[in-house]
């Protein structure tokens, strides 16, 4: 990824396109073999509690119901007391992960966000996130996983002291989607170059990162392949992408894209299989189970090995219309596909094993207390 030209082309795109032309049943079978080589009989999940620190965002993605305007919210940010109450409920339910979700730097768009932060005693959303992650870890022992959107290198360096892992979805490397009429129009943080720069900064900061694609928002197969290849380039350079989420678009009432049809399920399967072929046996591939009820065995057969975070306490605030499966049901359906469901931490084992490189000394002891 040396220049802007790589956002429209890639030296490996032709080979990936040729692989993608393989009949789907063969592509899926090969992906499943690779997955078994890297992950054996296990399919993992993280037992988490969901903390929506703020639902304000400076972006206006046309498929999103998470981000809200100030008039639709009682408060701009959860208070420290609210954050702790959610975290404590998660701890009581046996969770290990505190997933912080929030919009991209809403203070850059909304005066109410700036005023709320000032009242709380913080200059920025990132400052407040750092303080709340510290509070949760100190008071409950839960491991924070942070999804604050686009961050700079100094911001990653600060936050890695309070969280062993973070996440930022690429979604798509297609700049076309940010043009007028596209799903990312009016969302400066969704520009592919901006997202890729943030993913690169995470690698430079030695942050174990979750990234991935959103399938079905208007991108082509070639654009999906380009997205995967650019992520693979960054992972080869830094080794920091611990898991990839391949998430299917689900139309939501009340959004601009409410009438856009969901992608064909075979498109999701094809993208999963291509991600497995391009990233190899050991990469963790995740698909949200609550967005694909009744089809979990097919996802496993496409090459995934992880269901992501599943909460026994809080809803999926990003997809509230799609409830989490009961863990017992998830285990049964995973077993029906010939796999064993097992819990994992928010940071993957290889990063714990290499903790001197990947875990800040302030957070490493807490991670080790959770690890088996």
N, C-alpha and C positions, 0 to 999 in steps of 0.2 A: 504494500500500500504506500507507494511513493509519491503519487500525485493525484490530482483530481480526476485524471483520465481513468483511474482504476474504478471510479464509481459508475462507469458505463461499460467497462470491459475488464477482462482478467485473462492472463495467459493460460489458465487452466479451465476456462469456461467451455471451450470446445470439447475437451475430454469429458467434462462433467455432463455436458449436454448429450454426448454419445452414450454415457452410462445411463443417463435418465431415460433414454429411448428403449432400454431393456423392457421386455414385457413385465407388467407390474407384479405378477405372481412370482417371477424369478427374482426381481429386485427385492421383494419382501422376504423371500426365503433366504437370500444371501445376507440381508441385513440381520435376520434372526440368528443366523449362524455366527456372525460377527459379534452380536450382543452376547450370545452364550459364551463365546471365547473370552470376553472381557468381564462378564458379570455372573456367569454360571447360572444357578437356579434362583438367584435373588432378584426381587423387585423391591425397591426401597420407597420410603416416604419419611417426611419430617413432621413430627407432632408439634404443632405450632399454635400460638395465639396471635391474632391479627390486631395490630394497633394502628388505626387510621389517624395519624398525628394531625394531619390537616387534609381536608378535601378541597381546598383551594388550589388552583394551578394556573400558571400564566399561559398554558397551552389550551387549545380548543379542538382536540381530536374529535372527529365527527362520528365516532362509534362509541364514545366513552360516556358512561353514566357515573363514574367515580368523581370526576372533577365537577364542582358545583360553584355557582356564583355566590357572593356573600349574602345576598338576600334569602338564599335557600338554606342557610346554616344558622344555627343558634349561636355558635361561637366559631371563630376563625381557626382556633387550635384547641386540641384537648388540653386540659389543665394537667399539671403534674399528678394531682390526686386521681383524675380519671385514668391517666396512663397507668398508674400503679394499681388501681382497682382491676383493670383488664389483665395486667400482667399477673397479679396474684391469683385471679381466677384461673388463668392458664396454668400456673404452677400447681394449683390444687387439682387440676385435671390431668396432671402428669405430662404437661408440655415441656419441651426443652428449648424451643425457639420462640423468640418474640419478634414477629415480622412487622417492622415499621413501614407503613406505606404513606406516601404524601405526594402532592403535586410538585411540579418543578418550580422552585423559587417563587412562590406566589406574591412575595413582597415586591417583586419587580413589576407586577401588574396592578395590585390592589392596595389602596391606601389602608383599608381595614386590616390587612395583614401586617403592614408596617406598624400600625398603631397597636395591634394586639401583641406583636413581638416586643415593642417598647414597654408595654404594660407588664409583660412577663419578665422583662429585664434582659432581653437578647437583641442583638443587632440583625440577625438573619435567621432564616429557617434552619440552615445547617448548624448554626450555633445552638439553637433550641433542640434540634435532633440529637446532637452530641450530648447535651445535658440529660435528655430523657433516656437515651440509651445507657448512659452511665448510671442513672438512677435505677432503671429496671434491673440492670446486671447486679448492682450492689445490693438492692433490696430483695430480689427474688432469685438471683442466680441464673435466670434465663439468659440464653445467648442471643443477643440482638442480631438480626439480619436486616440490613437497611436498603430500602428502595427509594432513594430521594431524587431519581432522575439524573440529569447531566451534572457531573462534578468535575472540578479541576484537580490537577495533581496535588496541590496543597490541601484541598478539601479531603481527598482520599487519604492523604497522609495523616490528617487529624483524626478522621473517623475510624481508621483501622485500629486505633488504640482502644476503641470502645465496642468494636464489632468484628468478629472473625470472618465475616463474609458480607458481601453486598451484591446488588443486582441492578442491571440496566438492560432492558430489552433493546436490541437493534430494531426490531420489527421488520424493517425493510431497508435495503440499500438503494431503493428507487427514489431518486430526487423528483421524479415525475409525480409522485403521490403528494408532494407539497405544493404543486401548482394549484391555481384557482380551480375549484371544483373537486379537488382531491381530498382524501380523508385527513391529510396533515396540513392543509392550507390554514394559515394563521397560527401554526404551532412551531415556533422557531427552534425549540429543543428537539423536534423530530426530524430536522434536516439530517440526512445520512452522514455528512461530513462531521457534524457536531456530535452525533451519537458515537461514531467511530473514534473521534478524538477522545471522548470520555472513556470509552472502553480501552483505548491505548493508555490513557493516564492511569487507569486502574492497574494495568499490567506493570507500568513503571513504578507504581506505589507498592507493588507486591500484595495486591488484594485478591483473595479467592473470589471469583466473580461468576454470577449467573447471568447469561444473556440468552438471546433466542430470537425467533421469528414469529410474526403474526400472519397467519395464512388466510387469504381470502379477502383482503381489503382493496383489491384492484391491481395487485402486482401480477406479473407474468411468471411462468416457470423459470425463465432465464433470470429474472430479477431475484427470484428465490435462490437460485444457484449462486448468483453473484453475492448475495448476502451471506450465504454459508461459506463461500470461499474467502471473503474478506474477514470473517470471524476466524476462520482457520488460519489465515495469515497471522493475525494478531496472537492467536494461541500458540502458534509455532514460535513466535518471537519471544513471548513472555511466559507461556505455560500457565496462565492464570485463569482460564475459563474452566471452571469446575463442572459446569453443567449447562446444557442447552435446553431451553423450553421451545417446543414446537406447538404453538397455541393456535387453535382454529378460531376465526372470527365468528361471533354469534351476534346477529342483529338484535338491538335492544330498543324497546319502545321509548319514544321521547327523544331519540337521537336523529341526526340528519340522515344516518345510514340505516334507519329502522326498516326501510323497504328493500334494502339490498339483500339478496339471498345469501345464506351461509354457503361456504365452499362445499363442493362435492366431497364426500368422505374419502373417496379415492385420492383426491388432491392432498388431503392431510396425510394419508398413508404413504403416498409417493414422497412427500417432503420429509417425513420421518425416516423412511428408508434411505433417501439420498443423504440426509444428515449422518446416518450411521455409516454409510459407505465412505463419505468424505472425511469423517472424523475418526473412524476406526473403532476397534473393539472397546477401548477403555473409557471413552468419553461417556458421561452420564447424559442420557436423553430422557426428557420429561415431557409428559402431556398431562394437562389438568383433567383428572377423572370426572369432575363435576360438569364439564362441558361436553362429555361424551358418554352419557349414561347408556348402559346396555351394549356398549361396543368395546369394552375394555380388553377382551381377549384379542380382538383384531389389532388393537394398538400394540399389545405385547408382541403379537406375531409380526408386527412391522419393524421391531427392533428397539423399542424403548426398554428402560430398566428402572424408571422412577416415576412416581406419581406426584412428586413435589410436596409442598406443605399441605397438610390436612388438619383442620382445627376441630377439636371436639367441643369448643367453647364459643367461638365467634364465627359469623358468616363470612363468606368471601365478599368483602366489600367492593371489589372490582367487578364481580359477577354475582350480585345479590340474588338474581333470579335463578341461579343454579346452585342449589345447596350442596354442601359436602356430602359424600357418601359416608354412611356409618362405617367405622373402621372394621367392624366384624364383617360387614357386607363386602368391603373392599378386599379383605383377606380372602373371603370365599371366592370372589370373582377372579382374583389373582391366582388362587389355587386351581380353579377350574381351567385356567390357561397353562397349568403345569409349573407354576412358579410359587415361591414362598415370599410372602410379604414380610418385610423386616424394617424396623425403624432405623433412621440415621440421624446424625446431627446436621445442623445448618451448614457446617463446613465439612468437606469430604475427607476421608481418612488419609489420603496421600498428602494433604496439606497439613494435617495434624502431625503426621510422621516427619514432615520437613518444616516443623514449626519455627525453627530459628530463622527461616527465610520468609515464611508466610504469616506467622502470627506475632502480633505485637506483644512484647513482654508483659504488658498490663492486662491483656485478655487471655493469654495462653494458659495460666493456671485454672481459670474457670472452664475453659474448653476441656482440659485434661480431667477435671472433676466429672464432667459428663461422659467422657469417652470410656469405652470398654476395651 
